[in-house]
Amino acid sequence: MIPQKKYSPGSKRLPGGALLFFIAICFFGAFLPSGLAAKKPQKQKTGKIPTQQSEPAKEKSAQTFVQQIGPAGGETPLDIGNVYKIVPAGKPLRASTQFKVVDDFNAGELKNSLGGTWTVDKGEEKKVRLELKKEDARGAKAGSSLWARINLKKKEKTIFKTSLEKLDMSRAHYLALMCRTDPSSPFKGRLRIALTDWAGRTVERDITDACLEGEGWNEVVLPTNVFMGIDFDQLQSLSFSAFARDRNLAGKIGLDEIAFVGHPEVGFESVEDNFVGFPRSVLNEHRREELLATKNDKELLLKIARDTWQYFENATDKRNRLVSDHFKTGDFPLAAAYTSPTNIAMDLMGTVAARELEIITPDQATRRVQNNLKTLEKMETWKGFFFNFYETTRLGVNRRFISSVDNGWLAIALVVVRQAFPGELAKEATTILDRFHFQEFLDPDTNHLAIGYDLERQGPTPYHYGMLVTEARAMSLYAIGKGDIPSEHWWYLYRTAPDAWEWQTQKPQGKMVEHGKVSYFQGYYKSDGKKFVPSWGGSLFEFLMPTLVLHEQKFAPKGLGLNDKIVSELHRDYALKEKKYPVWGISPAATSDGRRWMYGEYGIKALGAKGYPDRGVITPHASFLALDALPKDAIKNIRTLLTFDIYGEYGFYDSITFPNRRVNTQYLALDQGMTLIPIANYLKKGVIQEYFHKDPVGKKAKELLGQEDFFSK
């Protein structure tokens, strides 16, 4: 059983009691010299609230007051003097989800916990040198700290910094760190800390007094609202600056345990508040019982479709209307602030499916598609193609890689859109489509499409989609139908891997055939006495995902349509009869273990040329894909899946692993699309497939599909 932990995100709160802080500034402002000094009474050696100053401080201490700032929203206030006591001294800060650790320096390298490095600007190396020291501020035996050796002439300044990798800390209340000087080489200058956001805005605060108050390690705790003007939705960097005053400076500063602090899942909450909504509970027991009691198959599928659509409604960025790649509920919740062209494609086609199933109104569907198209027009592209991942909040690109198949799915979705929404939306979709030219990915030596284009390498990947039975065949048909690549490309795709590739799982049978000027091997494998054309990994995803838009049962009854049915039966029998799993559906899926999750490629080795491993991972999306080829068995399997704790507010979770029945309580946008769209096709006579095939692009694809007989003698 999955723990029935409930989570209520609540409404967005201002960090750290902003109102109290504002009142304090107004009241005391007239009595403070050149800035605001805020410290705890000197008798306490921990929990210092640092000096906040915009100019180097005078040598004499400024007037002080005690300022206790806590969270709003009725939460228990954090004790600013005991922030680090939240976690026992023997445990790392990351053991608590109240901390988002920037760096505890225990990794033994100048690379922070977020993946960014600590750097000194070129030409500043003589002014500051960074090194790690085997001394931990919280007493950990194996811990380390960062030490900056400062050498400055009078009035000079130097900076060292680290990247925050676009960190979202909008729900953090404090930025905390521990700091000390070296008695043998005391630091007698001024020290400031600064945050810089995505737009380049920088706000710095003087922390010298709190940092150097005691002889040992001192706590420095800054309410986040003292960095007024910074966009905490996307932090770019954190930096320290050291100043020499009226004399030369040679000293050392130690830093450790740099972290943001909040309540109670600060990392998750900071990202989650960008989206429309998040599930309030892990399991939806009432709905699951209702579904189990629903006898009519069509009614059952429609109810599941309604629940599945809630992901697209809620896992959507409030500003840019882009769907999140994934949500994860349970003890370690996650909300991904990024998306991909395939996710956007699932959103677009899912919107059409929801309209056809009357889950949303035509006007609602139109507005949603219109918002997506407007956002696509704002996104950075390369030769009209979209990058592999975009931030949902700022539309930034993290890696400059173009995936051909991801753009293929987006192109296919835009074809569906222009058929489903005639008029202005169709024109907007076509405008985007006309910028795609898939010949960019065509390798003239092999007549295969490259997996992608890497702008860092300035060239296409050395790997290709070379086999016919993969999810990429839909992209191939689109590119042929549009006229970007010649139809001969289809016949150059491998039905089986070449016979000379002795590493493949079995020796292919078949014969050489000709189509036009292309001669190719019409090969097949055998399993349980059945002939089939293999995929690369043997997963149902590769065999069946293209049927979201390709009506292979109708237009390729002797080719791909027949193959889809055969491999679905082989998958069913392998899982239920050979492995004795209670359900079937082996396909790429995400699994989790505590805080960590991993997306893995799973399949049946004997059904693939290379073959993915079977780890007992069953994913519900495979059953919905199988509605096209094996509907009765697929529905029976869906009903059996409902007997397990795998159903939440947004429908089925991503996977369940046998024999331990571990459920990964995670929703993937890709899964949600591969659930909702097949339901619409099943209940509405192939409606999404028909939209694609009635387009000029899809009509040419339809012609190619029917020209093949896989198993003729």
N, C-alpha and C positions, 0 to 999 in steps of 0.2 A: 504493500500500500504506500502511496505517496503521502507525505505529511500534509495535513489539511491547513497549512499555514496560509493565512490571509494577509493581503497587503493592500492598503488604501493609500495611494499616493497623495491624495488631498490636493489643495490648490497651491499655487506657487507663492512662496513667502519671500519677503525681503531678507537678505542675509544679515544675521547678527544684530537685530533690533535697530534698524536704520533710523527709526523715529527717535528713539532714545538718544542715539548718537548726535542727531541733528539738534535736538533740544540742548544737549550738553554743550555743543559748540557755540550755540547762540548765547547761552547763559554765561559761559566762562571766557568767551572770545575776547572781551574787552580787557581781561586781567592777564592775558598771556602775552609774553613777548614773542617776537618773530616766529610764531608757530604754536603748536599744541604739544605739551609734554604730558604724558599719561603714564604714571608708574604706580606700583603697589607700594605700601609702606616699607621702609628699608629693613624692618625686622624680619620680613619674609624673604627667604632666599630663592623661592621659585615663583613662577607665575607672573613675571614682570610684564607690564604693558609698556611697550617701548615708546620712546620719544617720536613724535611725528613732526617733522620740520621740513620746510622747503629750502632752507639755506643752512649751511654749516652752523652748528650751535655755538653760542658764546661759551667761554670756558667755565663760567659760573652756571650753576644749576638753575633751571627755570622753575617757576612756580608750578606745583603739581597738584593733581587730584586723582582720586580713585574712580575709575569708570568700569562698571560691571556691565558688559554687553552680552545678552543672551539671545537665543533664537526666538522668533515670533511664532504665532500659530498655536500657542498653548502647550508647546513642548517643554519638557523639563530643561531649564537653562543649563548650559555647559558652564562649569566652574573654570573661569579663565586662568586661575592659578593652579589647576589640577588637570589640565588637558592631557598631559602625558601619563597621568595615573590611570587613564581609561584602560590602558593595556599594562598587564603585569611586567615588571622590569625584565624578566627572563624571556619575554616573547617579543617578536618584531611588531612594529606598528601595523604592518599590513595584515596582522591576524585579526584586526578589527575593521569592519566596513565603515566605521566612523572616520577613518583616515584614508585619504588618497595620497600615498607616499610619492613624493617627487624623487627623493633619494635618501637612503640611510647609509650609503657608501659601503655596504657590506658585501657587494659583489666583487670588490677588489679591482675595479676599473673605473675610469672617468666617464662612465656612461650611466645615466640615471635610470630610474625604475620605469620610465615611460619610453625609453629607447633613444632619448636625446643625449648628446655628449656635452661635457663641460669644456668650454673653449675660452681662449684669450685672443683678442683681436691681433691681427698681424702687426708687428711693430711694437707691441706692448709686452713682449716676453721678458724684457729686462725689468719691467716695473712690477710684474706679478708672476709668480710661478706656483702652479698647483701640484699638490702631491697628496697621496693617501697615507694615513698614519694608523697603526694598529692601536687605536684608542677609541672606545665607543662611549658616546655621551650618556648612554643608559646602562653602561656596565656589562654589555654582552661580551663574553670572552673572545668570540670570533669576529667581533665587530670592528669597523674602521670609521674614520671620519676624514673630512676634506680639510686640508690646511692650505692657506694662501700665504705665501711669503711675499710681503709687500716691500718694495724699495722705490720711494718717491722723493723727488725734490720738492721744496716748499711750493705750495699752491698747485701741485700736480694732482692729477686724478687718473685712476685706472679702473677698468671694468673687466669682470669675468662673468660668464653667463652659461646657461644651459637651455636647450629647447624644451618646451612643454608639449610639443607635438600636437598642437591644436586641442589642448585639453579643455573640456567643459567642466567648470567648477561653479556653475551658477547657483548651486544649493549649498555651497560651503559657507561656514560662518567665520572661520578663522584660517589664516596662514600662520603656521607655527614652525619654529626651528630652534635648535640649541646651538649655543655659541660660546666661545671662550678665547682668551688670549694666552700666549705662552709666557710664563714669568721670566724665562731666560731671554726672550725677545719680545717684550710687550708692545702691543699696538697702541699708539697714541694719536691716531688720526680720527677721522670720522668714517662711519660705515653706513651705507644705505642699501636698501633692498628695493627692487623695482619689478613690476609686472608689465609686460607688453602684450597687447591683444592682436588679433588677426589684421586689424586695420593699421597697425603700427603705432597706436596710441600707447604712451608709456607714462606710468605714475610711479614715483619712488617715495620712499619714506625712510627717515633716519632712524636707525635702530642702535646707535652707539651706546647710549646710556644703559639700556636693558641688556645689551649683549655683554658689556664689560662690567656689570655691577658687582658680581662676586668673583672670587678667585678661581672657582671651578667652572663647570658648565652652567650656563644660565639659560633659562627658557625665555623665548621671545614669542609673543602671541599677538598677532595683528588681526583685528576684525577686518573682514574683507571689504566692508564699506568705507574704509579709509582710502581705498584705491578708487576713489570716485572718478567716473568717466571711463573706466575699463569695462569692456564687454567680456564678462566671465563665461559666456557661451563658447568662446574659442580663444584660449590663451596661447600665445605664440612662444613666449620665453620668460624666464626668470633670471634676473641679473643682480650682482652685487657690485657696488662701486666704493672704492676707498679713496679718501682725500687726505692730502697732507695740508697742514695749516701753515703756520708761520715758520716752520723749520722742516728740515729734511726728515723723512720718515723711513725707518727700517724696523719692521715688526711682523709678527705672525698672527693670523686669525684662524681659529678652528670652527668648522661648521658641521652640523650633523642633524639627522632626523627631520629633514625638511618635508613638511606635509600640509595638506589642506585638511580641515576638520569640519565635520557637520553631523547631522542626525538623519536616520541611523544608517542609511545606505548612501553615503554622500556621492559616490561615483555614479551609481545608477540613477539616483534622484536628479542629479544635475543634467543627465541626458534625457531622462524620461519626460521632464517638463517641457521639452520641445514638441512633444507629440500630442495629438488630440486626446488620446486616452490610453489606459493600460488596464489589463485584467485585474479585477478586485480579489479574485480567489484563484487557487490552483486548479481544483477540480470543479466541474459543473455537474454535481451528482444528480440534481433534480432533472436537468435536461437529459442526461444520459439515461436515466430511468424512463423518461418519457419516450426517448428514441427506441429503447429496447421494447417498449410496449406498442410501438407503431407498427402495425401489420402490413400496411400498404407500402410497397417499395418506393413508389414515386413520391408519396408523402414523406417518407423517411429521408430520401435524398434531398428534397426541397428544404426540409428543416435543417439538414446539415449544411446546405448551401447558404442559408440565412446566417447561421452561426459563423461559417467560414468568411462570409463577406464582412463581418464585423472587424476582422483584422485590417482590411483595406480602409474601412471607415476610420478606425482609431489609430492604427500604426502609421499615421500620416503626419508629416511635419506641418506645424501650424502656419508657417510662413510660405514655404515653397511647395507644399502639397505633395511632396515626394514620399513614397512608401518606404518604411524601414526594411532593411534586409532581414532582420529577425528581432523577435521579442523572446525573452526567456523568463518564466515565472518561477516561483518556489523560493528556496532558501537563499539563492544567489541570483537575484533578478538581473536581467540585462535588457537594454534597449539600444539597438545599433543606430548610430547617427550617420549611416551611410547607405547607399543604394547602388544598383547597377542597371544597365540598359535592359537586362532580362527581367529584373523586378518591375521596372516601369512598364515593360511589355505585358507582364502578368496583370498589372494594375489596369492598363488600358483594355485588354481583352476581358479581364474580370468585370470591369464596369459594363461592358456590352453584355456579358453573361448575366449580371445582376439585373440589368434592364429587361432582358428577355424573360427572365424568371419572375419578373414583377416584384423583385425585392426592393428596388428603387424605381422612382418615376423617370420617364424620359427626360424631363427637365433636369433632374438631379444628375442623371448620367451625362447629359450634355455639358453641364457646368463642370463636372469633374474632369471630363476629357479636355475641355477647353483650358482648365487650369494646368493640366499636365503638358499640353502643347505649348502654352505660354512659357512654362518653366523650361522645357526643352530648348526653346529659342534663346534662352538666356545662358545656357550651359556652354562651357568651352568645348570645342570639338577640334578634330584633326581631319582635314579634307572631308568634312561633313560627318565623319564618324565620331561616335561618343566614346569617351574613355571608360575603363572597366569599372571604376568606382568613383562616386561623387559623395561629398558630404551633403547631407540633407539640409543642414542649417545654412551653410554659406556657399554651397555649390562648388566648393573647392575640389581639386583633383589631387589625390595622394600619390598615385603612381601613374606615370605617363605611358600606359600600355593600352592598346586598342585590341579588344577581343573580337574576332570575326563572328563567332557564333552568337555572342551577346548582341552585337549590332544586327545580326540576322534576325534574332527574335524580335528586336524592336522594330525592324523594318516590316516583318510579318504582321506585327500588331498594328502598325500604321496602315497597312493594307486593309485589315479588318475594320479599322476605324473609318476609313474613307468610304467603305461600303455600308457601314452601319449608320453613319451620320452624313448623309448627302448635304451639299451646300458648303457653307463657309468652313466648317470643321474638316470636310473632305479636302478642301483647297489647302488648308494649313498643314494637314497630314502629308499631302502630296509635295508641298514645298520642302518639307524635311526629307522626304523620301528621295526627291530628285537630287539631293546632295550626296547620297550614297552611291558609290561606284565600286562594286565588289571585285572588279578586276584588279584592284589594288592588292588583293590577297592571293590572286591566282599565280601559282608557280608554273611557268611555261614548260619546265623540264618534266614535271610529273602530271600536270593538269589537275593538281589537287589544290585546295584552298589552305593557306597557312592558318595556323591557330590564331595568330595575331600579329600586330606590328608594335615593336618596342622602340619608342622614341629615344630612349637613352642609348640604345644600340644603333639607332638610325637604320633599322632594317626589319624585315619580317622574321618571325621565329623560324628556326630550322625544322620545326615539327608541323605536320599537316593533318587535316582530317582526310585520311586516305581510304577509310572503309565506308561502304554504303550504309550499313546498319548502325548508325550513330544518331544522336540528337541533331547533328549538323546537316543531315540530309534535307531538312526543311529549308535551311539557309541556301543549300545548293539549288533547290528547285525555285526558290525566290529569285536568286541571282540569274538563273537561266530565264525565268519568266520575264524578268525586267529587261533582259538583253545585255546585262553586264558581262556575262561569260557565255561561251558557246554551249549548245546542248550536248556536244561531245563529252563535256566534263562528266556528265552523268555516267557514261559508259566506261570512263577511266577509273571510277571508284571500285575498290576491291569488294567482290562478293564474299570471298574468303581471302585470307592473306595468301600471297604467292606460295606455291608448293615448295619452293626453295627455302622458305623461312621455317627451318626445322624446329624452332623453339615453340611453335604454336601448339595448342592443346591437343589437336588431332590432325591427322593427315586429311586434307580436303579431298572430296570426290567431286566429279563433275566433268565438264567438257569445255573446249574452246568454242566460242560462238562469235559471230560478227554482227555489228550494228553500224550500218553505214560504212565508214572507213575505219572503224575501231574494232579491233579484235581483242576479246577479253575472256577470262576464265569464269564460266558460270558454275561456281563451286558451291558446295554445301557440306555441312557436318551431319552426323547422325547421333541421336540420343534416344534410348528406349525404343528403338526401331523407327523413330520419326526423323525425317529430313528437315533441316532448318539452315538458314543463312545466319551465321553468328554475328554478334557485335564484337567490339573490342574487349569489353570487360564482362559481358554476360549479365548486365543489370537490366531490369525492366525499364528504367529511365531511358536507356539508349534505344531500346526497341520501340517504346510506345510514346515518348514525349511528342514526336512530330505529329501524332494523331490528334493533338489539340486543334490543328488546322488542316491536316491532310486526311481526306476521307479515303483511307487506304482500303478499308473493307469494301467500299463501293467501287472505287476506281482501279484497284489493283488486286482483284480477287485471286489471281494466280501468282502474284508476286508478293509485295510487302504485306498486303492485307492477310493473305494466307499465313505468311511467316509470323505476323503478330499473334494470330490465334494459336499457332503451334507452340511458340515460345512461352506464351501465357500459360498454356496447359503444362508445359514442362516445368515452369516455375512453380505452379500449384502443386504438382505431384512431387517435385523434389522436396519442398518444404513440409508438406503434410505426410507424405508416405515414407520418404527416405530419411529425413531429419527428425520427423515426428514433432515438428513445431505445431502449435495449435492454429496458427494463421500463416499466410504466405504473403510475399511481396518484398523481395530483396532488391534494394536499389540504393544509390548514394543517399546518405542521411547523416544527421548530426547525432553524436552521442555526448554524454556529459559525465563527469566524475567530480562532484563537489563544485568548486569554482570554475573548473576548466571545462571547455567543450571543444569538440573537434568534428569537422565535417570529413567523412570518410567515403571512399568508393567501395561499395559492396556489390557482389554479384554471385553468380554460379559459374565457377571456373570452366566447367565443361561446355557452357553456352557461349564462351568468348574465345576469341583468337588468343589473347593474352590471359584474360580471366582475372576478375577481381576476387578477393577472398570473401568467404562467407563467415561472418562472426556472430551469427544468430541475430542480426539486426533486421527488424521488419519495419517498414515505413508505410503508413496508410496511403500516401499519395499513389503508390503503385496500384492499389486496388481501384482507385478512381480512374487512373489511366486505362486500366483493363476493362472498364465499362464498355469501351468501343469494340473490343475483340472477344471478350468472354463475360458478358453482362451478368448472367445468372450466378456464376461462380464468384464474380467480383462482389455482388451484393451480399451473397452469403458470407463472404469473408469480412465485409464491412460490419455486418451484424455481429460476427464473432469478435472482431476487434473491440466493439462496444462493451464487451463483457470485462474488459480490462480497464485499469485506471489511466486511460490515455485520452480522455475527452475534457476539454476546458471550455471557457467562455467563447473562444473563437474557433471551436471545432476540434478536430484531431490534432494532437501534438505530433512532432516530427517522427519519433521512433520509439520502439520498445524492443529491448534486447532479451533474448531467451538463452538459458533457462531461468535466469534470475528475475525476469519480468521488470527490469529496470526501465523506467520511462524517462526520456529526455523531455522535460516540460518546456519545450521550445517550439515557437511558431516560426517558420521560414516563409517569406513572401513567395518564393518559388513553389513551395509545397501548397500554399493556399491557392495559387493559380492553377496548379495541376490537380487540385480538388474541385474547385468551383467551375472551371471551364468544361471539364468532361461531364459534370452533372448537367450543365446547360445543353451540351451536345446530346446527351442521352435523353433528357426530358423534352427537348425541343427539336428533335429530328436533325441533329447535326448542324445546329444554327451557326456556330462559330466557323465550322468547316465550310459551310455553304457561303458565308460572307467572303471567305478567302477565295474559294474556287470560282465565284462569279466575277471576281476582279480579273482584268486582263492578265495580270501576273499569274494568278491562280489557274486560269484557263490553260495556259501553256504547261503548267505543272501537272494538271490533270491528264493531258495528252501523254506525257512521259510516263506517268505512273502505270498506265495500262499496257505498256509495250513490253512487258517482261513476264516470262513464265519461269519461275525459279527451278521447278523440279520436273520439267518435261523430259521424257526419255529420248 
